[in-house]
Amino acid sequence: MTTTVRNAARAAFAALLMTSASAITAHAEEDQAQQFTPEFRQLHKSFDPKHTPKIVAPDSVSRGAWFIVTVSVGAGSQHPSLSEHFVRYIALYKDSVEIARAYLHPVYSSPTVSFTVALDEGGSLRAVTEPTHSAAWEASKKITVLP
């Protein structure tokens, strides 16, 4: 009989702990979500000299041929790379499909990367970059693939 009471007490205590943990987690997630304004969550497509990515790639390439795409952060001037403010990553997309990504380290990494890629059809190359103090920024460049 004592074992049954102990097991019931343990089960009740465990249920109480799980309920409390769930409530704390939900509250923390809600608090964190409120910290981010819509401007922080939404991808920036406007021009900013220090945050807009700059894509350097040929206007046309041969189907299946390797070519270099260089993406730098800051179309007007280079984005800083400081321990308190830096670019987390640079991702390259062909239309909506991610084809390459580079993660950057503060201080030791310049916010410029070169990817070697090949395409089988034309479309739009999109660069997405995410600095530490704002939402991600995007730029695109049309590319034609010749037979």
ROSE-4610 file (N, C-alpha, C; in Angstrom, 1 decimal, always signed):
// ROSE-4610
residu = [M/M/M/T/T/T/T/T/T/T/T/T/V/V/V/R/R/R/N/N/N/A/A/A/A/A/A/R/R/R/A/A/A/A/A/A/F/F/F/A/A/A/A/A/A/L/L/L/L/L/L/M/M/M/T/T/T/S/S/S/A/A/A/S/S/S/A/A/A/I/I/I/T/T/T/A/A/A/H/H/H/A/A/A/E/E/E/E/E/E/D/D/D/Q/Q/Q/A/A/A/Q/Q/Q/Q/Q/Q/F/F/F/T/T/T/P/P/P/E/E/E/F/F/F/R/R/R/Q/Q/Q/L/L/L/H/H/H/K/K/K/S/S/S/F/F/F/D/D/D/P/P/P/K/K/K/H/H/H/T/T/T/P/P/P/K/K/K/I/I/I/V/V/V/A/A/A/P/P/P/D/D/D/S/S/S/V/V/V/S/S/S/R/R/R/G/G/G/A/A/A/W/W/W/F/F/F/I/I/I/V/V/V/T/T/T/V/V/V/S/S/S/V/V/V/G/G/G/A/A/A/G/G/G/S/S/S/Q/Q/Q/H/H/H/P/P/P/S/S/S/L/L/L/S/S/S/E/E/E/H/H/H/F/F/F/V/V/V/R/R/R/Y/Y/Y/I/I/I/A/A/A/L/L/L/Y/Y/Y/K/K/K/D/D/D/S/S/S/V/V/V/E/E/E/I/I/I/A/A/A/R/R/R/A/A/A/Y/Y/Y/L/L/L/H/H/H/P/P/P/V/V/V/Y/Y/Y/S/S/S/S/S/S/P/P/P/T/T/T/V/V/V/S/S/S/F/F/F/T/T/T/V/V/V/A/A/A/L/L/L/D/D/D/E/E/E/G/G/G/G/G/G/S/S/S/L/L/L/R/R/R/A/A/A/V/V/V/T/T/T/E/E/E/P/P/P/T/T/T/H/H/H/S/S/S/A/A/A/A/A/A/W/W/W/E/E/E/A/A/A/S/S/S/K/K/K/K/K/K/I/I/I/T/T/T/V/V/V/L/L/L/P/P/P]
num = [1/1/1/2/2/2/3/3/3/4/4/4/5/5/5/6/6/6/7/7/7/8/8/8/9/9/9/10/10/10/11/11/11/12/12/12/13/13/13/14/14/14/15/15/15/16/16/16/17/17/17/18/18/18/19/19/19/20/20/20/21/21/21/22/22/22/23/23/23/24/24/24/25/25/25/26/26/26/27/27/27/28/28/28/29/29/29/30/30/30/31/31/31/32/32/32/33/33/33/34/34/34/35/35/35/36/36/36/37/37/37/38/38/38/39/39/39/40/40/40/41/41/41/42/42/42/43/43/43/44/44/44/45/45/45/46/46/46/47/47/47/48/48/48/49/49/49/50/50/50/51/51/51/52/52/52/53/53/53/54/54/54/55/55/55/56/56/56/57/57/57/58/58/58/59/59/59/60/60/60/61/61/61/62/62/62/63/63/63/64/64/64/65/65/65/66/66/66/67/67/67/68/68/68/69/69/69/70/70/70/71/71/71/72/72/72/73/73/73/74/74/74/75/75/75/76/76/76/77/77/77/78/78/78/79/79/79/80/80/80/81/81/81/82/82/82/83/83/83/84/84/84/85/85/85/86/86/86/87/87/87/88/88/88/89/89/89/90/90/90/91/91/91/92/92/92/93/93/93/94/94/94/95/95/95/96/96/96/97/97/97/98/98/98/99/99/99/100/100/100/101/101/101/102/102/102/103/103/103/104/104/104/105/105/105/106/106/106/107/107/107/108/108/108/109/109/109/110/110/110/111/111/111/112/112/112/113/113/113/114/114/114/115/115/115/116/116/116/117/117/117/118/118/118/119/119/119/120/120/120/121/121/121/122/122/122/123/123/123/124/124/124/125/125/125/126/126/126/127/127/127/128/128/128/129/129/129/130/130/130/131/131/131/132/132/132/133/133/133/134/134/134/135/135/135/136/136/136/137/137/137/138/138/138/139/139/139/140/140/140/141/141/141/142/142/142/143/143/143/144/144/144/145/145/145/146/146/146/147/147/147]
x = [+0.8/+0.0/+0.9/+2.0/+2.8/+3.5/+3.9/+4.5/+3.5/+2.3/+1.3/+1.1/+1.1/+0.9/+2.2/+3.4/+4.6/+4.6/+4.2/+4.2/+3.2/+2.0/+1.0/+1.6/+2.3/+2.8/+3.9/+4.7/+5.8/+5.2/+4.1/+3.5/+2.9/+2.2/+1.6/+2.7/+3.8/+4.9/+5.5/+5.7/+6.3/+5.3/+4.0/+3.0/+3.1/+3.2/+3.3/+4.6/+5.7/+7.0/+6.8/+6.2/+6.1/+5.2/+4.1/+3.2/+3.9/+4.7/+5.4/+6.5/+7.2/+8.2/+7.6/+6.5/+5.8/+5.3/+4.8/+4.3/+5.5/+6.6/+7.8/+8.4/+8.4/+8.9/+8.0/+6.7/+5.8/+5.9/+6.0/+6.2/+7.5/+8.6/+9.9/+9.8/+9.2/+9.1/+8.2/+7.2/+6.3/+7.1/+7.8/+8.7/+9.7/+10.3/+11.3/+10.7/+9.6/+8.9/+8.5/+8.2/+7.8/+9.0/+10.2/+11.4/+11.7/+11.2/+11.5/+10.4/+10.7/+9.7/+9.5/+8.4/+8.2/+9.4/+10.1/+11.2/+12.4/+12.5/+13.6/+13.3/+12.0/+11.7/+11.6/+11.3/+11.0/+12.3/+12.5/+13.6/+13.6/+14.8/+14.9/+15.2/+14.5/+14.7/+15.1/+15.0/+15.4/+16.9/+17.4/+18.8/+19.3/+20.4/+21.1/+22.6/+23.4/+24.8/+25.7/+25.4/+26.2/+25.6/+24.3/+23.7/+23.3/+23.0/+22.5/+23.7/+23.4/+24.5/+24.8/+26.0/+26.4/+26.8/+26.2/+26.5/+27.3/+28.4/+29.3/+29.3/+28.7/+28.6/+28.4/+28.8/+28.5/+27.0/+26.7/+25.3/+24.7/+25.7/+25.3/+26.4/+26.0/+27.0/+26.6/+27.5/+27.1/+26.5/+25.6/+24.9/+25.9/+25.9/+26.8/+28.2/+28.6/+29.9/+30.1/+31.2/+31.4/+31.8/+31.3/+31.6/+31.6/+32.2/+32.3/+31.3/+30.7/+29.8/+30.4/+30.6/+31.2/+30.1/+29.8/+28.8/+29.6/+29.4/+29.9/+28.8/+29.0/+27.9/+28.2/+27.3/+27.5/+27.7/+26.7/+26.8/+27.4/+27.4/+28.0/+29.3/+29.4/+30.7/+30.6/+31.8/+31.8/+31.2/+30.5/+29.9/+31.0/+30.9/+31.9/+31.9/+33.1/+33.2/+33.8/+33.0/+33.4/+32.8/+33.3/+32.8/+31.3/+31.0/+29.6/+28.7/+29.2/+28.3/+29.0/+28.5/+29.1/+28.0/+28.4/+27.5/+27.6/+26.5/+26.4/+26.7/+26.0/+26.1/+25.8/+26.3/+25.9/+25.4/+24.2/+23.6/+23.3/+23.5/+23.2/+22.1/+21.1/+20.0/+19.9/+19.4/+19.0/+17.5/+16.9/+15.4/+15.1/+14.4/+14.0/+14.8/+15.8/+16.5/+17.9/+18.2/+19.6/+20.6/+21.7/+22.7/+24.0/+24.2/+25.5/+25.2/+26.0/+26.0/+27.3/+27.7/+29.0/+28.7/+29.1/+29.0/+30.3/+30.1/+31.3/+31.5/+32.8/+33.2/+33.5/+33.1/+33.4/+34.9/+35.3/+36.7/+37.6/+37.5/+38.4/+37.9/+36.7/+36.1/+35.6/+36.1/+35.5/+34.2/+33.2/+31.9/+31.8/+32.8/+32.8/+33.1/+32.3/+32.6/+32.5/+33.2/+33.0/+32.6/+31.6/+31.0/+31.3/+31.7/+31.8/+30.6/+29.8/+28.6/+28.4/+27.5/+27.1/+25.6/+25.0/+23.5/+23.1/+21.9/+21.4/+20.3/+19.8/+18.8/+19.0/+18.5/+18.6/+17.6/+17.7/+16.8/+17.4/+17.2/+17.7/+18.6/+19.7/+20.6/+20.2/+20.0/+19.6/+20.7/+21.1/+22.0/+21.3/+21.3/+20.7/+21.8/+21.9/+22.9/+22.2/+22.7/+22.1/+23.1/+23.1/+23.9/+23.3/+24.1/+23.7/+22.6/+22.6/+21.7/+20.4/+20.1/+18.9/+18.5/+17.4/+16.9/+17.8/+17.6/+18.4/+18.1/+19.1/+19.0/+19.1/+18.5/+18.5/+18.8/+19.5/+19.7/+19.6/+19.3/+19.2/+19.8/+20.1/+20.7/+20.2/+19.7/+19.3/+20.5/+20.4/+21.4/+20.8/+21.5/+21.0/+21.9/+21.3/+22.1/+22.0/+23.2/+23.2/+23.5/+22.9/+23.1/+24.5]
y = [-1.2/+0.0/+1.3/+1.3/+2.4/+2.7/+1.6/+1.7/+2.4/+2.0/+2.6/+4.1/+4.5/+5.9/+6.7/+6.1/+6.8/+6.9/+5.9/+5.9/+7.0/+7.1/+8.1/+9.5/+9.6/+10.9/+11.3/+10.4/+10.6/+11.0/+10.3/+10.6/+12.0/+12.4/+13.7/+14.8/+14.5/+15.5/+15.6/+14.5/+14.6/+15.3/+15.1/+15.8/+17.3/+17.7/+19.1/+19.7/+19.0/+19.5/+19.7/+18.8/+18.9/+20.0/+20.2/+21.3/+22.7/+22.8/+24.0/+24.3/+23.2/+23.4/+23.9/+23.3/+23.7/+25.1/+25.5/+26.9/+27.9/+27.5/+28.4/+28.5/+27.4/+27.4/+28.2/+28.0/+28.8/+30.3/+30.7/+32.1/+32.6/+31.9/+32.3/+32.5/+31.6/+31.7/+33.0/+33.2/+34.4/+35.7/+35.7/+36.9/+37.1/+36.1/+36.2/+36.7/+36.1/+36.5/+38.0/+38.5/+40.0/+40.9/+40.4/+41.2/+41.5/+40.7/+40.9/+41.7/+42.8/+43.7/+43.0/+43.4/+42.9/+43.2/+44.4/+44.7/+43.7/+43.2/+42.2/+40.9/+40.5/+39.1/+39.1/+40.2/+40.2/+40.4/+39.7/+39.8/+41.2/+41.9/+43.2/+43.1/+43.7/+43.8/+45.1/+46.1/+47.5/+47.6/+48.8/+49.0/+49.7/+49.2/+49.8/+49.6/+50.7/+50.6/+49.6/+49.4/+48.5/+47.1/+46.9/+45.5/+44.8/+45.5/+44.9/+44.1/+42.8/+42.0/+42.5/+42.3/+42.6/+41.3/+41.0/+39.7/+40.1/+39.4/+39.5/+38.2/+38.1/+36.9/+37.2/+36.3/+36.6/+36.7/+37.5/+37.6/+36.3/+35.6/+34.4/+33.4/+32.1/+31.0/+29.8/+28.9/+27.7/+26.7/+25.9/+24.9/+23.9/+23.7/+22.7/+23.2/+24.4/+24.9/+25.5/+25.3/+25.9/+27.4/+28.2/+29.6/+30.1/+31.3/+31.8/+32.9/+32.8/+33.9/+34.4/+35.7/+36.3/+37.2/+37.0/+37.8/+38.5/+39.8/+40.6/+41.4/+41.6/+42.3/+43.8/+44.6/+46.0/+46.4/+46.8/+47.2/+48.6/+49.4/+50.7/+50.8/+50.0/+49.9/+48.6/+48.1/+46.8/+46.8/+45.7/+45.6/+45.3/+45.8/+45.5/+44.1/+43.6/+42.3/+42.4/+42.8/+43.0/+41.9/+41.7/+40.7/+41.0/+42.3/+42.7/+42.9/+42.9/+43.1/+42.6/+41.5/+40.8/+40.1/+39.6/+38.8/+37.3/+36.7/+35.3/+34.4/+34.6/+33.7/+34.5/+33.9/+34.3/+33.1/+33.1/+32.0/+32.4/+31.5/+31.7/+30.8/+31.3/+30.6/+30.7/+29.7/+29.8/+29.7/+30.8/+31.0/+30.8/+29.7/+29.5/+28.3/+27.8/+26.6/+27.1/+26.8/+27.1/+26.2/+26.8/+26.0/+26.1/+27.1/+27.2/+28.1/+27.9/+28.7/+28.7/+29.9/+30.0/+30.7/+30.1/+30.7/+31.5/+32.7/+33.6/+33.7/+33.9/+34.2/+35.6/+36.2/+37.6/+37.9/+39.0/+39.5/+38.7/+37.4/+36.6/+36.4/+36.7/+36.5/+37.8/+38.0/+39.2/+38.8/+39.7/+39.4/+39.3/+38.5/+38.3/+36.8/+36.2/+34.8/+34.5/+33.5/+33.1/+31.7/+31.4/+30.1/+29.7/+28.4/+27.9/+27.0/+27.4/+26.7/+26.4/+25.5/+25.2/+25.2/+25.7/+25.7/+25.0/+24.4/+23.7/+24.5/+25.6/+26.4/+27.8/+28.8/+30.2/+30.5/+31.7/+32.1/+33.3/+33.3/+34.4/+33.8/+34.4/+34.1/+35.1/+34.5/+35.4/+35.2/+36.3/+36.2/+36.7/+35.9/+36.3/+36.3/+37.4/+37.6/+38.0/+37.5/+37.8/+38.4/+39.7/+40.3/+40.1/+40.3/+40.0/+41.0/+42.2/+43.2/+43.5/+42.7/+43.0/+41.7/+41.7/+40.6/+40.4/+39.3/+39.0/+40.1/+40.2/+41.1/+40.3/+40.8/+40.0/+40.9/+40.3/+40.9/+39.8/+40.2/+39.1/+39.6/+38.7/+38.9/+37.9/+38.3/+37.4/+36.8/+35.5/+34.8/+34.0/+34.0/+33.2/+32.1/+30.9/+29.7/+29.4/+29.3/+29.1/+27.6/+27.0/+25.5/+25.1]
z = [+0.0/+0.0/+0.0/+0.8/+0.9/-0.5/-1.2/-2.5/-3.5/-3.4/-4.3/-4.1/-2.8/-2.4/-2.9/-2.7/-3.2/-4.7/-5.4/-6.9/-7.4/-6.7/-7.1/-6.8/-5.7/-5.3/-6.3/-6.7/-7.7/-9.0/-9.4/-10.7/-10.7/-9.6/-9.5/-9.5/-8.8/-8.8/-10.2/-10.9/-12.2/-13.2/-13.0/-13.9/-13.6/-12.3/-11.9/-12.5/-12.4/-13.0/-14.5/-15.2/-16.7/-17.0/-16.3/-16.5/-16.3/-15.2/-14.9/-16.0/-16.4/-17.5/-18.8/-19.1/-20.4/-20.3/-19.2/-19.0/-19.1/-18.4/-18.5/-19.9/-20.6/-22.0/-22.9/-22.8/-23.6/-23.3/-22.0/-21.7/-22.2/-22.1/-22.6/-24.2/-24.9/-26.3/-26.7/-25.9/-26.2/-26.0/-24.9/-24.6/-25.7/-26.1/-27.1/-28.5/-28.8/-30.1/-30.0/-28.9/-28.8/-28.9/-28.7/-28.8/-30.3/-31.2/-32.6/-33.3/-33.8/-34.5/-35.9/-36.6/-37.9/-38.8/-38.6/-39.5/-39.3/-38.1/-37.8/-38.4/-38.4/-38.9/-40.5/-41.1/-42.5/-43.3/-44.4/-45.3/-46.0/-45.9/-46.5/-48.0/-48.8/-50.2/-50.7/-49.8/-50.2/-50.3/-50.7/-50.8/-49.5/-49.0/-47.9/-48.2/-48.2/-48.7/-47.9/-46.6/-45.8/-45.7/-46.0/-45.8/-47.1/-48.1/-49.3/-50.0/-50.3/-50.9/-52.3/-52.7/-54.1/-54.8/-55.9/-56.6/-57.9/-58.0/-59.2/-59.8/-61.0/-61.8/-63.3/-64.2/-65.6/-65.9/-66.9/-67.3/-68.0/-68.6/-69.3/-69.1/-69.1/-68.9/-69.8/-70.1/-70.8/-69.9/-70.4/-69.6/-69.0/-67.7/-67.0/-66.8/-67.3/-67.1/-65.7/-65.1/-63.8/-64.0/-63.1/-63.1/-61.6/-61.4/-60.1/-59.8/-58.7/-58.2/-56.9/-56.9/-55.7/-55.1/-53.8/-53.0/-51.9/-51.9/-50.8/-50.1/-48.9/-48.1/-48.0/-48.6/-48.7/-50.1/-50.8/-52.2/-52.3/-51.2/-51.3/-50.5/-49.4/-48.7/-47.9/-47.6/-47.0/-45.5/-45.2/-43.9/-42.9/-41.7/-40.7/-40.3/-39.8/-39.2/-37.9/-36.9/-35.5/-34.6/-33.5/-32.6/-32.2/-32.1/-31.7/-32.9/-34.1/-35.2/-36.5/-37.0/-38.2/-39.0/-40.1/-41.0/-40.6/-40.2/-39.8/-41.0/-42.1/-43.2/-44.5/-45.6/-47.0/-47.7/-48.2/-48.9/-50.3/-51.3/-52.7/-53.1/-53.8/-54.3/-55.8/-56.5/-57.9/-57.8/-58.1/-57.9/-56.4/-56.1/-54.7/-54.0/-54.8/-54.3/-53.8/-52.5/-52.0/-52.6/-53.2/-53.8/-53.1/-52.2/-51.5/-50.3/-49.3/-48.1/-47.4/-46.9/-46.1/-44.8/-43.7/-42.4/-42.1/-41.5/-41.3/-39.8/-39.5/-38.1/-37.9/-36.8/-36.6/-36.5/-36.9/-36.9/-37.9/-38.0/-38.8/-40.2/-40.5/-41.9/-42.5/-43.7/-44.4/-45.0/-45.0/-45.5/-47.1/-47.6/-49.1/-49.3/-50.1/-50.4/-51.9/-52.5/-53.8/-53.9/-54.7/-54.9/-56.3/-56.5/-57.9/-58.1/-59.1/-59.4/-60.8/-61.2/-62.6/-62.6/-63.7/-63.8/-65.1/-65.1/-66.3/-66.9/-66.2/-66.9/-66.3/-67.0/-66.6/-65.5/-64.9/-63.9/-63.1/-61.8/-61.0/-59.9/-59.8/-58.6/-57.5/-56.3/-55.2/-54.1/-53.6/-52.4/-51.2/-50.1/-48.8/-47.8/-47.1/-46.0/-44.7/-43.6/-42.3/-41.4/-41.1/-40.1/-38.7/-37.7/-36.3/-35.8/-36.3/-35.7/-36.6/-37.6/-38.3/-39.0/-39.7/-40.5/-41.7/-42.4/-43.6/-44.7/-45.6/-46.7/-48.0/-49.0/-50.3/-51.5/-52.5/-53.7/-54.8/-56.0/-57.1/-58.4/-59.2/-60.5/-61.5/-62.6/-63.7/-64.4/-64.7/-65.4/-66.5/-67.7/-68.8/-69.0/-69.3/-69.6/-71.0/-71.7/-73.1/-73.3/-74.4/-74.7/-74.9]
